[in-house]
Amino acid sequence: MHMHLRVHRWVAWWAYVGVVCGAIAVVNMLGHDLTATQDRVLILLGAAHWILGGIVCWAFDGVKVEPAPTKPERAGEARNERLEREYHPASDFLLPGGRHSLLPWRH
């Protein structure tokens, strides 16, 4: 069964920021002589970022798993679906030249 994963743009940015900040934190922990308290603070900040991000994504439906759209069995069905969603601007309903409407005038 095929599934579609819909991810909002802000969720992707949240993940990118988390990965970049996590990489910076790891480099600082390994490259510098940080105290144990500073290490714990960095780890807690990273964990808080991911936990809060997960809660926000869940609350605002930032990530959705949907079933894959089914393909129409016949070509005529696809055309009918497209026509149902077809959009026409108001100017399509005016006759050229006299600006007379094709629709009856309402009093």
C-alpha angles and dihedrals in degrees: 000000000000120000132191120221112209113198123182117230093243090056091056091049090049089054093047092051090049093051094047094046090045091052091050091049092050092049090050093048094049100035101042131052098246123175121247090254092054090049091051092048091052091048092047092049091051092047091048090051093054096041094048090044091054092049092048092047091050093046095050097036091244092163122039129183110209132176114256114265113259119239116239114254094226132034091235091062092056091051091050091051091050092049092051090059095041115131127212124186118229091254089068088071096057124092112235117255105011098047089230114157123236088217121075116268115251118224 
